[in-house]
Amino acid sequence: MTSAGVTAPEAPPVVAAGPAPFARVPVLTVTALVTALLIATGTRYAHGFDELYFLVAGRDHPAWGYFDQPPLVPLLAGTLDRLFPGSLLAFRVPMALAAGAGAVVTALIARELGGRRAAQLMAAGAYATSGLVIVGHWVATYALDPFLWTGVVFLLVRWTRTRRDGLLVWAGVVTAVSLEVKFLIPALWAAVLVSAAVLGPRRLLSRPKLWLGALIAVVATIPAFAWQARNGWPYAHMADVVAAEFPGYLAFVRDGLFGAGMGLGVLALLYGVWRLLRSPELRSYRYLAVALLLVTVVVLMMHGRAYYLMSLYALPFAAAAVELTRRDLVRWWRIPVTIAFALSAAVTVAGLPVWPASMKATSFGPLPLGTVFQGGETAEVQVADAVGRTYAALPPAMKGQTAVYAEIYPFAAAVEYYGPRYGITDVYSAHCGYRYFDRPPDSARDVLFTGFDPALLKPYFSSVTEVVPGLVWLYTGRKQPWPDIWPAVRTQ
């Protein structure tokens, strides 16, 4: 009993004396297989359009921030291309390592939850057969950030079990890195703090090292915040850009679930969340499960992208593996689980670029095939070649007064990356982040335009000629100065 006005102490975590030994051999085997698979397929087929944007931004337009992201991924992409020019293999290795490491950390979460060898292997396997591995093909913010969120969740789970406050400082350090990739992780921390305040452990909010970690994250992000402030906080407009692409609530839920892996991953995700909310053994971690649900609701209500939810999969995967092995529902449960893992692994492999570039099919029934990578990546090369050949064919005198302009940033990045072989050194676009790089020089009296809407620049030039049907137009005779044209053609 407690006297009036006195709050009963929080229940300690329900855990065994200590975690089981780390299942080093099986978990690292899974990691090695995932990493090797991504490295082996990393040279297929060409750079993706987001990869090219990150690469060009970091290599040719280095900055402390960008319209749509902090600086880390562009800096990484640009540095890798400078060190290993044109090498897809070297370029994509970091994301392969991040995907493999994510499987290890998920296994470690299962270990913290009380999982033994089988549970740790299953948790790593669930991560390794999810959409997290598919997106790990690209150098992108959405390939790196889930690993960092998984690291923060692991540190919070471990803190919940051990109450070692030094872990909260490390969580702040990982958060600082995540804030250099995307500005999304504050949503996780807000949900965690609200959930802990309501459900406990309320002690989390009063730990000085939690706020020391927060200070580290804030200080590390000051340069990126300063860039945003100097440029009118453009990242705030990303919500409008993303919301305009929202596919609808049902499609969002579908994609969010299937991102966990068609078949086994969806079941593991749902079962893991349910057991986190219901299992007495996992009661101490319930606040984290509620936090993940809160983040999901916020992303959904803000019309965010479904792949944001990939950052939340690790804890439910680990909980599902621990609970399944702990409950031992039927004596023969390992047989169907093994079969399910094998099928999920096959689906994951089929979803990677293991197919010949000549293959046209993009799905096998409801299952997407990795040929979708080929369709998007080689198209960028084709656009760049079409623009490059057109530019190379211009009379020498005309080239000196012709700017290359792209309607959308994927085309701009592709032409800027592949353009030097045709003599193109600069490409301009007023779309999204590209408009912060530069506008055409005053000497550009003509424009070689690539895109979908030739009417975009038509009012500002005397004449327009279609050069490549439906793709490239040549505008001549600029009628207004670029400082007047540029604000009028800026697009999201």
Helices and strands as residue ranges (DSSP letters): H 24-41, H 49-60, H 72-83, H 88-112, H 117-128, H 131-135, H 141-162, H 166-179, H 185-199, G 202-206, H 208-230, G 234-237, H 238-244, H 249-258, H 264-278, G 280-285, H 286-301, G 306-312, H 314-327, H 334-350, E 363-364, E 367-368, H 371-392, H 396-399, E 402-406, H 409-418, G 419-422, E 427-428, G 432-436, E 446-450, G 454-456, G 458-460, E 461-468, E 472-478, H 482-489
